């Protein structure tokens, strides 16, 4: 059920392939999950390209966020509070309880339950990503979304978990108060408040009151979160030149080393977004000199060099870091992109194939792999990568067709019997998955 939901999200909403963001989301979520009540830590992640603040969880350990969460959560603890809330929905089996209730009533309600979560995840007025109208969607959501008791439980359990993971438990109340303040100046509240019913009575006595119970401790600031937040803010900035001017001013006015580093990196991103690549490199170098092995800095430098038509410099720069951090997702994708820019298509595709062993459920990776094999001229490999992509979308008919195309090419080219047998086996497995999905006839 969860995997079908994830496939539907991928089809219905624009997702963002930024590997630095994905690395961060995975790391912080696993850190929280290790301190949670989750028994199964096999999680799947999706980042939706939307400025709306929202996050969601779904059956089977599906965790998703809108990039808008990075914009609205000013600190890592605020971001963690939302993620801990979503993990709590999974660990407390709120979905499973909902399915049990649906099964005891009308079977059709199970599909509606899944649809309501999809609506909550993709409801964005500006993108129109939801597959049904706003009126229909909100009606289903209001009927089936988590009860207020479930939301309160997710808040309570999530707040315990963020403290256990080393984050500030007051951040949950702070973030909710900020969201309420935002909603006062908008005709439509932030999406997170629509899909996660929170009242003023919950915010003050509950989140704030619970925070007092935790022992006092010092909570530091986190540069990595601010790096990812800066990348998102730069991505959405409507006027890149204005963004450059703003961060030039903020950098000159910085009163602490941390603020100076955050504003310096933000200025790097502003220069990058405004295609001022020489300025971006010059501004990033002091950060790299200070912390030469921070992966996000390394990837940013490689991205700038690649966009500056210096992919070979990016390749040389990344190789040493990949030796230190083999299979790191952000480094690998930056390396692949530099190879593609250098027209080393076969090497890039082979690198992605190796990486797919560790990230077999990454639909962005399979899509890019198909495109790159096409540039390399290996049409059989194009069809095989497309088959993996369609299978992740639960489009098994198209996946089977792509595998059949690949098999026909391999037969015509006189491929080794083992390779032909492997493709036939893949076709059989795809047919079996399609049959299992259709259920009893």
C-alpha positions as CSV (number, residue, x, y, z in Angstrom):
1,X,0.0,0.0,0.0
2,X,2.8,2.4,0.9
3,X,4.8,1.6,-2.3
4,X,1.7,2.2,-4.4
5,X,1.3,5.6,-2.6
6,X,4.9,6.5,-3.2
7,X,4.5,5.7,-6.9
8,X,1.4,7.8,-7.1
9,X,3.2,10.7,-5.4
10,X,6.0,10.4,-8.0
11,X,3.4,10.6,-10.8
12,X,1.2,13.3,-9.3
13,X,3.7,15.8,-7.8
14,X,6.8,17.5,-9.0
15,X,9.7,16.1,-7.0
16,X,13.2,17.6,-6.7
17,X,16.3,15.7,-7.5
18,X,18.8,17.7,-5.4
19,X,21.1,15.0,-3.9
20,X,22.4,17.4,-1.2
21,X,18.9,17.9,0.1
22,X,18.2,14.2,-0.1
23,X,21.4,13.3,1.8
24,X,20.3,15.7,4.6
25,X,16.8,14.5,4.8
26,X,17.9,10.9,5.0
27,X,20.5,11.6,7.7
28,X,18.2,13.6,10.0
29,X,15.3,11.2,9.6
30,X,17.4,8.2,10.4
31,X,18.8,10.0,13.4
32,X,15.3,10.6,14.7
33,X,14.1,7.1,13.7
34,X,16.9,5.6,15.8
35,X,15.5,7.3,18.9
36,X,11.8,6.6,18.0
37,X,9.5,3.6,18.6
38,X,9.9,2.5,15.0
39,X,10.6,-1.3,14.8
40,X,11.4,-1.2,11.1
41,X,13.8,1.4,10.0
42,X,13.5,0.8,6.3
43,X,12.3,4.1,5.1
44,X,11.6,5.7,1.7
45,X,11.9,9.4,1.1
46,X,10.5,11.9,-1.4
47,X,11.0,15.7,-1.6
48,X,8.2,17.6,-3.4
49,X,9.2,20.8,-5.2
50,X,6.8,23.2,-3.6
51,X,7.1,26.4,-1.5
52,X,4.0,25.3,0.5
53,X,5.1,24.1,4.0
54,X,4.0,20.5,4.3
55,X,5.3,17.1,5.3
56,X,3.6,13.7,5.4
57,X,4.1,10.1,6.3
58,X,2.4,7.1,4.7
59,X,2.1,3.3,5.3
60,X,5.3,1.3,4.8
61,X,7.7,4.0,6.2
62,X,7.1,6.6,3.4
63,X,8.4,10.0,4.6
64,X,8.0,13.1,2.5
65,X,8.5,16.9,2.8
66,X,7.9,19.9,0.6
67,X,10.9,22.1,0.1
68,X,8.8,24.8,1.7
69,X,9.6,23.2,5.1
70,X,13.2,24.3,4.7
71,X,12.0,27.9,4.0
72,X,9.7,28.1,7.0
73,X,11.6,26.1,9.6
74,X,14.3,28.6,10.6
75,X,16.4,26.1,12.7
76,X,17.3,22.5,12.4
77,X,15.3,21.7,15.6
78,X,12.1,23.2,14.0
79,X,12.7,21.1,11.0
80,X,13.3,18.0,13.1
81,X,10.1,18.6,15.1
82,X,8.1,18.2,11.9
83,X,10.0,15.1,10.8
84,X,9.6,13.6,14.3
85,X,5.9,14.3,14.2
86,X,5.6,12.4,10.9
87,X,7.8,9.5,12.1
88,X,5.5,9.2,15.2
89,X,2.5,8.7,12.9
90,X,4.3,5.7,11.5
91,X,5.6,4.3,14.7
92,X,2.2,4.7,16.5
93,X,0.6,2.8,13.6
94,X,-2.0,5.5,12.9
95,X,-2.2,4.3,9.3
96,X,-2.6,0.7,10.3
97,X,-5.4,1.7,12.7
98,X,-7.1,3.6,9.9
99,X,-6.9,0.6,7.6
100,X,-8.3,-1.7,10.3
101,X,-11.2,0.6,10.7
102,X,-11.8,0.8,7.0
103,X,-11.7,-3.0,6.7
104,X,-14.3,-3.3,9.4
105,X,-16.5,-1.0,7.4
106,X,-16.5,-0.6,3.6
107,X,-13.6,-2.0,1.7
108,X,-13.6,0.9,-0.6
109,X,-12.6,3.2,2.2
110,X,-9.1,1.8,2.2
111,X,-8.5,3.3,-1.3
112,X,-10.1,6.5,0.0
113,X,-7.7,6.5,2.9
114,X,-4.7,6.3,0.6
115,X,-6.2,9.0,-1.7
116,X,-6.7,11.3,1.3
117,X,-3.0,11.1,2.2
118,X,-2.1,11.7,-1.4
119,X,-4.3,14.8,-1.4
120,X,-2.6,16.1,1.8
121,X,0.8,15.5,0.2
122,X,0.2,17.1,-3.1
123,X,-2.4,19.8,-2.4
124,X,-0.8,22.9,-3.9
125,X,-3.0,25.6,-5.3
126,X,-0.2,27.1,-7.4
127,X,0.9,23.8,-9.0
128,X,-2.5,22.1,-9.3
129,X,-0.7,18.8,-8.4
130,X,-3.7,17.2,-6.8
131,X,-5.5,14.9,-9.2
132,X,-9.0,16.0,-8.1
133,X,-10.6,19.3,-7.5
134,X,-10.0,21.2,-4.3
135,X,-13.5,20.8,-3.1
136,X,-13.5,17.1,-3.6
137,X,-10.1,16.7,-2.1
138,X,-10.8,18.7,1.0
139,X,-14.0,16.7,1.6
140,X,-12.2,13.4,1.5
141,X,-9.4,14.8,3.6
142,X,-11.7,16.1,6.3
143,X,-13.4,12.7,6.5
144,X,-10.3,10.6,6.7
145,X,-7.3,12.6,7.8
146,X,-5.8,11.7,11.2
147,X,-8.0,12.5,14.2
148,X,-7.1,15.2,16.6
149,X,-6.2,12.5,19.2
150,X,-3.7,11.0,16.7
151,X,-2.2,14.4,15.9
152,X,-1.8,15.1,19.7
153,X,-0.2,11.7,20.1
154,X,2.2,12.4,17.2
155,X,3.1,15.7,18.8
156,X,3.8,14.2,22.2
157,X,5.7,11.2,21.0
158,X,7.6,13.3,18.4
159,X,8.6,15.9,21.0
160,X,10.0,13.1,23.2
161,X,12.0,11.8,20.3
162,X,13.5,15.1,19.2
163,X,14.8,15.6,22.7
164,X,16.2,12.1,22.8
165,X,17.9,12.8,19.4
166,X,19.6,16.0,20.8
167,X,17.2,18.6,19.4
168,X,15.5,21.4,21.2
169,X,11.9,20.3,22.3
170,X,10.7,23.9,22.4
171,X,11.1,24.1,18.6
172,X,7.8,22.3,18.0
173,X,5.8,25.0,19.8
174,X,7.9,27.8,18.2
175,X,7.3,26.4,14.7
176,X,3.6,26.0,15.2
177,X,3.3,29.5,16.6
178,X,5.1,30.8,13.6
179,X,2.7,29.0,11.3
180,X,-0.3,30.4,13.1
181,X,1.2,33.9,12.7
182,X,1.7,33.3,9.0
183,X,-1.9,32.1,8.6
184,X,-3.2,35.4,10.0
185,X,-1.9,37.3,6.9
186,X,-3.0,34.8,4.3
187,X,-6.4,33.9,2.9
188,X,-5.4,30.2,3.0
189,X,-3.4,28.8,6.0
190,X,-0.1,26.9,5.4
191,X,-0.8,23.4,4.1
192,X,0.7,21.8,7.2
193,X,-2.1,23.3,9.3
194,X,-4.8,22.2,6.9
195,X,-3.6,18.6,6.8
196,X,-2.4,18.5,10.4
197,X,-5.2,20.0,12.5
198,X,-3.5,22.2,15.2
199,X,-5.3,24.6,17.4
200,X,-4.1,27.4,19.6
201,X,-5.0,25.3,22.6
202,X,-2.6,22.6,21.4
203,X,0.3,25.0,20.8
204,X,0.6,26.8,24.0
205,X,-0.3,24.5,26.9
206,X,0.8,21.3,25.1
207,X,3.9,21.8,23.0
208,X,5.2,24.7,25.2
209,X,4.1,23.1,28.4
210,X,5.7,19.7,27.6
211,X,9.0,21.4,26.7
212,X,9.4,22.6,30.3
213,X,9.5,19.0,31.5
214,X,12.8,18.2,29.7
215,X,16.1,18.7,31.5
216,X,17.9,21.9,30.6
217,X,20.7,21.6,28.1
218,X,22.6,23.7,25.6
219,X,21.5,23.3,22.0
220,X,24.0,24.3,19.3
221,X,23.5,25.6,15.8
222,X,23.8,23.4,12.8
223,X,25.6,24.6,9.7
224,X,24.4,21.7,7.5
225,X,20.8,22.6,7.9
226,X,21.4,26.3,7.0
227,X,23.3,25.1,3.9
228,X,20.3,23.1,2.7
229,X,18.0,25.9,3.6
230,X,20.1,28.4,1.6
231,X,19.9,26.1,-1.4
232,X,16.1,26.0,-1.3
233,X,15.8,29.8,-0.8
234,X,18.1,30.4,-3.8
235,X,16.1,27.9,-5.9
236,X,12.8,29.8,-5.3
237,X,14.1,33.4,-5.3
238,X,12.2,35.3,-8.0
239,X,14.9,38.0,-8.5
240,X,18.4,36.4,-8.3
241,X,20.2,39.8,-8.5
242,X,18.2,41.1,-5.5
243,X,19.1,37.9,-3.6
244,X,22.8,38.7,-4.3
245,X,22.4,42.2,-2.9
246,X,20.6,41.0,0.2
247,X,23.3,38.4,1.1
248,X,26.1,40.8,0.4
249,X,24.5,43.1,2.9
250,X,23.9,40.3,5.5
251,X,27.4,39.1,5.1
252,X,28.9,42.5,5.8
253,X,26.7,42.9,8.8
254,X,27.4,39.4,10.3
255,X,28.2,39.7,14.0
256,X,29.2,36.0,14.7
257,X,31.4,33.4,13.0
258,X,28.3,31.2,12.5
259,X,26.2,34.0,11.0
260,X,29.2,34.9,8.8
261,X,29.5,31.3,7.5
262,X,25.8,31.0,6.8
263,X,25.5,34.3,5.0
264,X,28.7,33.6,3.0
265,X,27.3,30.2,1.8
266,X,24.0,31.8,1.1
267,X,25.8,34.4,-1.1
268,X,27.6,31.6,-2.9
269,X,24.2,30.1,-3.8
270,X,22.9,33.6,-4.8
271,X,25.9,34.1,-7.1
272,X,25.4,30.6,-8.5
273,X,21.7,31.1,-9.2
274,X,22.5,34.5,-10.8
275,X,25.1,32.7,-13.0
276,X,28.0,34.7,-11.5
277,X,30.2,31.7,-11.3
278,X,33.6,33.4,-10.8
279,X,32.1,35.3,-7.8
280,X,30.6,32.1,-6.5
281,X,34.0,30.3,-6.5
282,X,35.8,33.3,-4.9
283,X,33.2,33.5,-2.1
284,X,33.1,29.7,-1.5
285,X,36.9,29.3,-1.2
286,X,37.2,30.6,2.4
287,X,34.6,28.1,3.5
288,X,36.4,25.2,1.8
289,X,39.7,26.4,3.3
290,X,38.1,26.3,6.7
291,X,36.3,22.9,6.3
292,X,37.8,21.2,3.2
293,X,36.0,17.9,3.7
294,X,32.4,19.1,4.2
295,X,30.6,17.3,1.4
296,X,28.0,20.0,0.8
297,X,30.8,22.5,0.2
298,X,32.6,20.1,-2.1
299,X,29.5,19.4,-4.1
300,X,28.7,23.1,-4.4
301,X,32.1,23.8,-5.8
302,X,31.7,20.9,-8.3
303,X,28.3,22.2,-9.4
304,X,29.7,25.7,-10.0
305,X,32.7,24.4,-12.0
306,X,30.4,22.2,-14.1
307,X,28.0,25.1,-14.8
308,X,31.1,27.2,-15.6
309,X,32.0,24.8,-18.4
310,X,34.9,23.4,-16.4
311,X,33.7,19.8,-15.9
312,X,37.1,18.3,-16.0
313,X,38.2,20.5,-13.0
314,X,35.0,19.3,-11.2
315,X,35.9,15.7,-12.0
316,X,39.4,16.0,-10.6
317,X,38.2,17.8,-7.6
318,X,35.5,15.2,-6.8
319,X,37.7,12.1,-7.3
320,X,39.7,12.5,-4.1
321,X,36.5,13.1,-2.0
322,X,34.8,10.0,-3.5
323,X,37.8,7.9,-2.5
324,X,37.3,9.2,1.1
325,X,33.4,8.9,0.9
326,X,32.7,6.1,-1.6
327,X,29.0,5.8,-2.7
328,X,28.0,9.1,-1.1
329,X,24.9,10.1,-3.0
330,X,25.6,13.8,-3.3
331,X,29.2,13.3,-4.4
332,X,28.3,10.6,-6.9
333,X,25.5,12.6,-8.6
334,X,27.8,15.7,-8.8
335,X,30.5,13.5,-10.4
336,X,28.0,12.0,-12.8
337,X,26.8,15.4,-13.8
338,X,30.3,16.6,-14.5
339,X,31.0,13.5,-16.6
340,X,27.9,14.2,-18.6
341,X,28.9,17.8,-19.1
342,X,32.4,16.5,-20.3
343,X,30.5,14.2,-22.7
344,X,31.9,11.0,-21.0
345,X,28.5,9.4,-21.3
346,X,29.5,5.8,-21.0
347,X,31.6,6.5,-17.9
348,X,28.7,8.5,-16.4
349,X,26.1,5.7,-17.1
350,X,28.4,3.0,-15.7
351,X,28.9,5.1,-12.6
352,X,25.1,5.4,-12.2
353,X,24.6,1.6,-12.7
354,X,27.0,1.0,-9.9
355,X,25.2,3.6,-7.7
356,X,21.8,2.0,-8.4
357,X,22.9,-1.0,-6.4
358,X,22.7,1.2,-3.3
359,X,19.7,3.3,-4.5
360,X,17.6,0.9,-6.5
361,X,14.4,2.8,-5.6
362,X,15.6,6.2,-6.7
363,X,13.4,7.1,-9.7
364,X,15.4,10.2,-10.5
365,X,18.5,8.0,-10.9
366,X,16.9,5.6,-13.3
367,X,15.4,8.4,-15.3
368,X,18.8,10.1,-15.7
369,X,20.4,6.7,-16.4
370,X,18.1,6.1,-19.3
371,X,18.8,9.6,-20.7
372,X,22.5,9.1,-20.4
373,X,22.6,5.6,-22.0
374,X,20.7,7.3,-24.9
375,X,23.4,9.9,-25.2
376,X,26.0,7.0,-25.2
377,X,24.1,5.3,-28.0
378,X,23.2,2.0,-26.1
379,X,19.5,1.7,-26.8
380,X,19.1,-1.7,-25.1
381,X,20.4,-0.1,-21.8
382,X,18.0,2.8,-22.4
383,X,15.0,0.4,-22.4
384,X,16.3,-1.5,-19.4
385,X,16.7,1.7,-17.3
386,X,13.3,2.9,-18.4
387,X,11.8,-0.4,-17.3
388,X,13.2,0.1,-13.8
389,X,11.8,3.7,-13.8
390,X,8.3,2.5,-14.9
391,X,8.3,-0.3,-12.3
392,X,8.9,2.3,-9.6
393,X,5.9,4.1,-11.0
394,X,3.9,0.9,-10.7
395,X,3.4,1.1,-14.5
396,X,4.2,-2.6,-15.1
397,X,2.7,-2.7,-18.6
398,X,5.2,-0.1,-19.8
399,X,8.0,-1.7,-17.8
400,X,7.3,-5.1,-19.5
401,X,7.2,-3.4,-23.0
402,X,10.6,-1.7,-22.3
403,X,12.2,-5.1,-21.3
404,X,10.7,-6.7,-24.4
405,X,12.3,-4.0,-26.6
406,X,15.7,-4.6,-24.8
407,X,15.4,-8.4,-25.3
408,X,14.6,-8.0,-29.0
409,X,17.7,-5.8,-29.4
410,X,19.9,-8.3,-27.5
411,X,18.6,-11.2,-29.6
412,X,19.3,-9.3,-32.8
413,X,22.8,-8.5,-31.7
414,X,23.5,-12.1,-30.7
415,X,24.0,-11.3,-27.0
416,X,25.2,-14.0,-24.7
417,X,22.5,-16.6,-23.6
418,X,22.9,-15.6,-20.0
419,X,22.0,-12.0,-20.8
420,X,19.0,-13.0,-22.8
421,X,17.9,-15.3,-20.0
422,X,18.3,-12.5,-17.4
423,X,16.0,-10.3,-19.4
424,X,13.4,-13.0,-19.9
425,X,13.5,-13.6,-16.1
426,X,13.0,-9.8,-15.5
427,X,10.0,-9.9,-17.9
428,X,8.5,-12.8,-16.0
429,X,9.0,-11.1,-12.6
430,X,7.4,-7.9,-14.0
431,X,4.4,-9.9,-15.2
432,X,4.1,-11.5,-11.8
433,X,4.1,-8.1,-10.0
434,X,1.4,-6.8,-12.4
435,X,-0.7,-9.9,-11.7
436,X,-0.2,-9.6,-7.9
437,X,-1.2,-5.9,-8.0
438,X,-4.4,-6.7,-10.0
439,X,-5.5,-9.2,-7.3
440,X,-8.0,-12.1,-7.7
441,X,-10.0,-11.9,-10.9
